[in-house]
Amino acid sequence: MVSTEASTFPTPVQLTTQLPVSQNQKKFIESSKQTIIHILQGRDPRKLLVVGPCSIHDLDAAMEYAHLLHRLSQDVIEEFFIVMRVYMEKPRTSTGWKGFLFDPHLDGSHDMIYGMREGRKLLLHLSSMGIPVGSELLELSTYHYLGDLLAWGCIGARTTSSQPHRQMASNLPLPMGFKNPVDGDLDCTLYALQSASTSHTFLGMNCDGRVSIQHSKGNPHCHLILRGQQEKPNFDPATIQYLCGKMDKLAMEKKVMIDCSHDNCRKIYSRQAPVFESFVDYILEDSKVICGAMLESHLNAGCQPFNGNRSLLKYGVSITDPCLDFSSTEKLIKKAAHILKNLQHRNDSSRSADQLCNAASISGF
């Protein structure tokens, strides 16, 4: 028999008071958000990379990955701004493990208080390390518990068409990406962006955990994420051209991120590499539309089935979607940074030569 008894959960203000964010952490997170916003606006020439495990299920592995990613981010900081993908909620097509926040012990105990508390501790650690964090917001209440520690947020493929999620995004002081739905309906995503950018009045939860009337102003810092459609990619030039035409008609900012995983790689983790290389090609073509890319990456490659016995799990391997191993991730991103750095040097040399020629022409030499 299923129990209908409700368990008491701490309010957002209670948890954030117990686990507060420091002034230095606040400054870092706000600076990271502003950097992402400047990238979306074209004021920062770098591209945004959201990189990390499909989902977090092991805090030790997450921290080890974070140290490696932080070192990599410093190596390529002139070309890319890297945000760690820290997904602790997992939307399910039918059934399955719903993520660290909901079942952190992986045993069906659903110790959600522990999951939320340890999840917040993890994000606090990452901000202290100087690692910007991005996450999908699935439950409408999650932002009140973790949102002050995020630099970037995502509305997933299964909730892009949801009016409550669009309204929530319109009320967040956070750059947000909207994925196209699983069926590939790009118009749906464009309408989601349009909705999130406008004001709404709706019922929502406040920091005291009470239902209240929310008045949003609209979020001007949203962008589209192409994640493929029903085992077919959708990052091709024809799709980009179609989106540009539609965005022009809707008077929208043309900013698109390419998700190298999911249906764009047909969930074959090694195929993320050629998708990422196509993303780099767009940059080389001086595309102003493509603002960034997403990679699903873990310490070790692939994924593993989870049958309820945590002791049988391999360390640093995803239990949801298959991921690239970190070594391959590092090589891929460093190679891209090297290509872009050389391109910038050539462009600088070309401009210098042009300036010399113009100076010589003016002086009569």
C-alpha positions as CSV (number, residue, x, y, z in Angstrom):
1,M,0.0,0.0,0.0
2,V,1.4,3.4,-1.0
3,S,1.6,5.8,2.0
4,T,0.0,9.2,1.6
5,E,1.8,10.6,4.7
6,A,3.7,13.8,3.9
7,S,7.1,14.5,5.4
8,T,8.2,17.9,6.6
9,F,10.8,19.5,4.4
10,P,12.9,22.6,5.3
11,T,11.9,25.8,3.7
12,P,14.4,27.5,1.3
13,V,15.2,30.2,3.9
14,Q,15.9,27.6,6.5
15,L,18.3,25.7,4.3
16,T,20.1,28.7,2.9
17,T,20.5,30.1,6.4
18,Q,22.0,26.9,7.6
19,L,24.3,26.7,4.5
20,P,24.8,30.4,3.6
21,V,26.7,31.7,0.6
22,S,29.7,33.9,1.5
23,Q,30.3,37.4,0.0
24,N,33.2,36.1,-2.0
25,Q,31.1,33.3,-3.4
26,K,28.3,35.8,-4.3
27,K,30.8,38.0,-6.1
28,F,32.2,35.0,-8.1
29,I,28.7,33.7,-9.0
30,E,27.5,37.2,-10.1
31,S,30.7,37.8,-12.1
32,S,30.2,34.4,-13.8
33,K,26.6,35.2,-14.7
34,Q,27.7,38.6,-16.1
35,T,30.4,36.9,-18.2
36,I,27.8,34.5,-19.7
37,I,25.4,37.4,-20.4
38,H,28.2,39.3,-22.1
39,I,28.9,36.2,-24.3
40,L,25.3,36.0,-25.2
41,Q,25.3,39.7,-26.1
42,G,28.5,39.4,-28.2
43,R,30.3,41.7,-25.8
44,D,32.7,38.9,-24.8
45,P,34.2,37.2,-27.9
46,R,34.6,33.8,-26.2
47,K,32.1,30.9,-26.5
48,L,30.3,29.3,-23.6
49,L,31.0,25.6,-22.9
50,V,28.8,23.6,-20.4
51,V,30.8,20.5,-19.6
52,G,30.3,17.7,-17.1
53,P,28.5,14.5,-16.2
54,C,25.1,13.7,-17.5
55,S,24.1,13.5,-13.8
56,I,25.7,13.6,-10.4
57,H,25.4,10.5,-8.4
58,D,28.8,10.3,-6.5
59,L,30.0,13.4,-4.7
60,D,33.6,12.2,-4.5
61,A,33.7,11.6,-8.3
62,A,32.0,15.0,-8.9
63,M,34.7,16.8,-6.8
64,E,37.5,14.9,-8.6
65,Y,36.0,15.9,-12.0
66,A,35.7,19.5,-10.8
67,H,39.4,19.8,-10.0
68,L,40.3,18.5,-13.5
69,L,37.8,20.8,-15.2
70,H,39.0,23.8,-13.3
71,R,42.6,23.3,-14.5
72,L,41.3,22.8,-18.1
73,S,39.2,25.9,-17.9
74,Q,42.3,28.0,-16.9
75,D,44.2,26.6,-19.9
76,V,41.6,27.7,-22.4
77,I,40.3,30.8,-20.7
78,E,41.1,33.1,-23.6
79,E,38.9,31.1,-26.0
80,F,36.2,29.5,-23.9
81,F,34.3,30.2,-20.7
82,I,33.6,26.8,-19.1
83,V,30.7,26.1,-16.8
84,M,30.5,22.8,-15.0
85,R,27.4,20.8,-15.7
86,V,26.0,19.8,-12.3
87,Y,22.7,18.1,-13.0
88,M,21.0,16.7,-9.8
89,E,17.5,16.3,-11.2
90,K,16.8,13.9,-14.0
91,P,13.6,14.0,-16.1
92,R,12.4,10.5,-17.1
93,T,10.6,9.5,-20.2
94,S,8.8,6.8,-18.3
95,T,10.5,5.6,-15.0
96,G,14.0,5.5,-13.5
97,W,16.3,7.1,-11.0
98,K,15.2,10.8,-10.7
99,G,18.6,12.2,-9.6
100,F,20.7,13.0,-6.6
101,L,18.2,15.4,-5.1
102,F,15.5,12.8,-4.9
103,D,17.4,9.5,-4.2
104,P,21.0,10.4,-3.1
105,H,21.7,7.0,-1.6
106,L,20.6,5.2,-4.8
107,D,18.6,2.7,-2.7
108,G,15.0,3.9,-3.1
109,S,15.0,5.6,0.3
110,H,14.3,9.0,-1.3
111,D,16.2,10.9,1.4
112,M,15.4,14.2,-0.2
113,I,16.4,16.3,2.8
114,Y,19.9,14.8,2.6
115,G,20.0,15.2,-1.2
116,M,19.1,18.9,-1.1
117,R,21.5,19.6,1.8
118,E,24.4,17.7,0.2
119,G,23.6,19.1,-3.2
120,R,23.8,22.7,-1.8
121,K,27.1,21.8,-0.1
122,L,28.5,20.6,-3.4
123,L,27.6,23.8,-5.2
124,L,29.1,25.9,-2.3
125,H,32.4,23.9,-2.6
126,L,32.5,24.4,-6.4
127,S,31.9,28.2,-6.1
128,S,34.8,28.4,-3.5
129,M,37.0,26.6,-6.0
130,G,36.1,29.2,-8.7
131,I,34.0,26.8,-10.8
132,P,30.8,28.3,-12.4
133,V,27.9,25.9,-12.2
134,G,25.0,25.2,-14.6
135,S,22.0,22.9,-13.9
136,E,18.7,21.9,-15.3
137,L,15.7,23.2,-13.2
138,L,13.1,20.5,-13.3
139,E,11.1,20.9,-10.0
140,L,9.6,24.4,-9.8
141,S,10.8,24.7,-6.2
142,T,14.5,23.8,-6.8
143,Y,15.6,27.3,-7.7
144,H,14.7,28.6,-4.2
145,Y,17.1,26.1,-2.6
146,L,20.0,26.2,-5.1
147,G,19.5,29.1,-7.5
148,D,21.7,31.5,-5.7
149,L,24.7,29.2,-6.5
150,L,24.0,28.8,-10.2
151,A,25.6,30.8,-13.0
152,W,23.5,29.3,-15.8
153,G,20.3,27.3,-15.9
154,C,18.5,25.1,-18.4
155,I,14.9,24.1,-19.2
156,G,15.0,20.6,-20.6
157,A,13.6,19.0,-23.7
158,R,10.6,17.5,-21.8
159,T,9.6,20.8,-20.1
160,T,10.3,23.4,-22.7
161,S,6.6,23.3,-23.7
162,S,5.5,23.6,-20.0
163,Q,3.9,27.0,-19.2
164,P,5.0,26.8,-15.5
165,H,8.6,26.3,-16.5
166,R,8.4,29.2,-19.0
167,Q,6.9,31.4,-16.3
168,M,9.6,30.3,-13.8
169,A,12.4,31.2,-16.3
170,S,10.8,34.6,-16.8
171,N,11.3,35.3,-13.1
172,L,14.9,34.2,-12.7
173,P,18.0,36.5,-12.6
174,L,19.9,33.9,-14.5
175,P,20.9,33.3,-18.1
176,M,18.8,30.3,-19.3
177,G,19.0,27.8,-22.1
178,F,15.9,26.1,-23.6
179,K,16.3,22.8,-25.3
180,N,14.2,21.8,-28.3
181,P,11.7,19.1,-27.5
182,V,12.5,15.4,-28.1
183,D,10.4,15.5,-31.3
184,G,12.5,18.4,-32.6
185,D,9.8,21.0,-32.7
186,L,11.9,24.2,-33.0
187,D,8.9,26.5,-33.2
188,C,7.9,25.3,-29.7
189,T,11.3,26.3,-28.4
190,L,11.1,29.7,-30.0
191,Y,7.7,30.3,-28.4
192,A,9.2,29.2,-25.1
193,L,12.0,31.8,-25.5
194,Q,9.4,34.4,-26.4
195,S,7.3,33.5,-23.4
196,A,10.2,33.5,-21.0
197,S,11.3,37.0,-22.2
198,T,8.0,38.6,-21.3
199,S,6.3,39.4,-17.9
200,H,3.9,37.0,-16.2
201,T,1.7,36.8,-13.1
202,F,1.4,33.3,-11.7
203,L,1.3,31.2,-8.5
204,G,4.6,30.1,-7.1
205,M,6.5,29.4,-4.0
206,N,8.4,32.1,-2.1
207,C,11.6,31.7,0.1
208,D,9.4,31.0,3.1
209,G,7.9,28.0,1.4
210,R,4.5,29.7,1.0
211,V,2.4,29.8,-2.1
212,S,2.4,33.4,-3.3
213,I,1.5,35.5,-6.3
214,Q,4.6,36.0,-8.5
215,H,5.0,39.0,-10.8
216,S,7.9,38.4,-13.3
217,K,9.5,41.1,-15.4
218,G,10.7,38.7,-18.2
219,N,14.2,37.2,-18.6
220,P,16.1,38.9,-21.5
221,H,19.0,36.4,-21.2
222,C,17.6,33.2,-22.7
223,H,18.9,31.2,-25.6
224,L,18.1,28.1,-27.6
225,I,19.8,24.7,-27.3
226,L,19.8,22.3,-30.2
227,R,19.9,18.7,-28.9
228,G,18.8,16.7,-31.9
229,Q,15.5,15.0,-32.6
230,Q,14.4,11.4,-32.5
231,E,17.8,9.9,-33.2
232,K,18.6,12.6,-35.8
233,P,21.0,15.6,-35.4
234,N,19.7,19.1,-35.9
235,F,22.9,21.3,-35.8
236,D,23.2,21.4,-39.6
237,P,23.5,24.7,-41.5
238,A,19.9,24.4,-42.9
239,T,18.5,24.2,-39.4
240,I,20.6,27.2,-38.3
241,Q,19.4,29.2,-41.3
242,Y,15.8,28.2,-40.6
243,L,16.2,29.4,-37.0
244,C,17.7,32.7,-38.0
245,G,14.8,33.4,-40.4
246,K,12.3,32.6,-37.7
247,M,14.1,34.6,-35.0
248,D,14.3,37.6,-37.3
249,K,10.5,37.5,-37.9
250,L,10.0,37.2,-34.1
251,A,12.5,40.0,-33.4
252,M,14.5,37.8,-31.2
253,E,18.2,37.7,-30.4
254,K,19.9,35.0,-32.5
255,K,21.8,32.9,-29.9
256,V,22.1,29.1,-30.3
257,M,24.0,26.5,-28.3
258,I,24.8,23.1,-29.7
259,D,24.3,20.1,-27.4
260,C,26.9,17.6,-28.6
261,S,25.2,14.8,-26.8
262,H,21.7,13.3,-26.9
263,D,20.2,12.8,-30.4
264,N,22.9,15.0,-32.0
265,C,25.3,12.1,-31.3
266,R,22.5,9.4,-31.3
267,K,23.6,8.8,-27.7
268,I,26.9,7.3,-28.8
269,Y,29.3,9.2,-26.6
270,S,32.3,9.0,-29.0
271,R,30.2,10.8,-31.6
272,Q,30.2,13.9,-29.5
273,A,33.6,14.7,-30.8
274,P,32.6,15.3,-34.5
275,V,29.6,17.4,-33.3
276,F,32.0,19.5,-31.2
277,E,34.3,19.9,-34.3
278,S,31.3,21.1,-36.3
279,F,30.7,23.7,-33.5
280,V,34.3,24.9,-34.0
281,D,33.8,25.1,-37.7
282,Y,30.9,27.5,-37.1
283,I,33.2,29.7,-35.0
284,L,35.8,29.6,-37.8
285,E,33.1,30.7,-40.2
286,D,32.6,33.7,-37.9
287,S,29.1,32.7,-37.0
288,K,27.6,35.2,-34.5
289,V,24.6,32.9,-34.0
290,I,26.4,30.0,-32.3
291,C,27.1,31.1,-28.7
292,G,28.3,27.8,-27.2
293,A,28.3,24.1,-26.9
294,M,27.5,21.4,-24.3
295,L,29.4,18.2,-23.7
296,E,28.5,15.3,-21.5
297,S,31.7,14.2,-19.9
298,H,32.8,12.2,-16.8
299,L,36.0,10.8,-15.4
300,N,35.6,7.6,-17.4
301,A,33.8,6.8,-20.7
302,G,30.4,5.4,-21.3
303,C,27.7,4.5,-18.9
304,Q,26.7,1.6,-16.7
305,P,23.4,0.0,-15.7
306,F,22.3,0.5,-12.2
307,N,20.3,-2.4,-10.6
308,G,20.0,-1.0,-7.1
309,N,23.3,-2.3,-5.8
310,R,25.6,0.7,-5.3
311,S,28.6,-1.5,-4.4
312,L,28.7,-2.9,-7.9
313,L,29.1,0.5,-9.5
314,K,32.3,1.5,-11.3
315,Y,33.9,4.7,-10.0
316,G,33.5,7.8,-12.3
317,V,31.2,6.2,-14.8
318,S,27.7,7.7,-15.6
319,I,24.6,5.8,-14.5
320,T,22.4,7.8,-16.9
321,D,23.5,8.9,-20.4
322,P,26.9,7.8,-21.8
323,C,29.7,10.3,-21.4
324,L,33.1,11.1,-22.9
325,D,36.0,10.3,-20.6
326,F,37.8,13.4,-19.2
327,S,41.0,12.7,-21.1
328,S,39.2,12.8,-24.4
329,T,37.2,15.9,-23.3
330,E,40.4,17.7,-22.5
331,K,42.1,16.9,-25.8
332,L,39.0,17.9,-27.7
333,I,38.7,21.3,-26.0
334,K,42.4,22.1,-26.0
335,K,42.6,21.3,-29.7
336,A,39.7,23.6,-30.4
337,A,41.3,26.4,-28.3
338,H,44.6,25.9,-30.2
339,I,42.9,26.3,-33.6
340,L,41.0,29.4,-32.4
341,K,44.2,30.9,-30.9
342,N,46.1,30.4,-34.2
343,L,43.2,32.0,-36.1
344,Q,43.2,35.0,-33.8
345,H,47.0,35.4,-34.3
346,R,46.6,35.3,-38.1
347,N,43.8,37.8,-37.9
348,D,45.9,40.1,-35.7
349,S,48.8,39.8,-38.1
350,S,46.6,40.5,-41.1
351,R,45.2,43.6,-39.4
352,S,48.7,44.8,-38.5
353,A,49.8,44.4,-42.1
354,D,46.8,46.3,-43.4
355,Q,47.5,49.1,-40.9
356,L,51.1,49.3,-42.1
357,C,50.0,49.4,-45.7
358,N,47.5,52.1,-45.0
359,A,50.1,54.1,-43.1
360,A,52.6,53.8,-45.9
361,S,50.0,54.9,-48.4
362,I,49.1,57.9,-46.4
363,S,52.7,58.9,-45.9
364,G,53.5,58.5,-49.6
365,F,56.0,55.6,-49.3
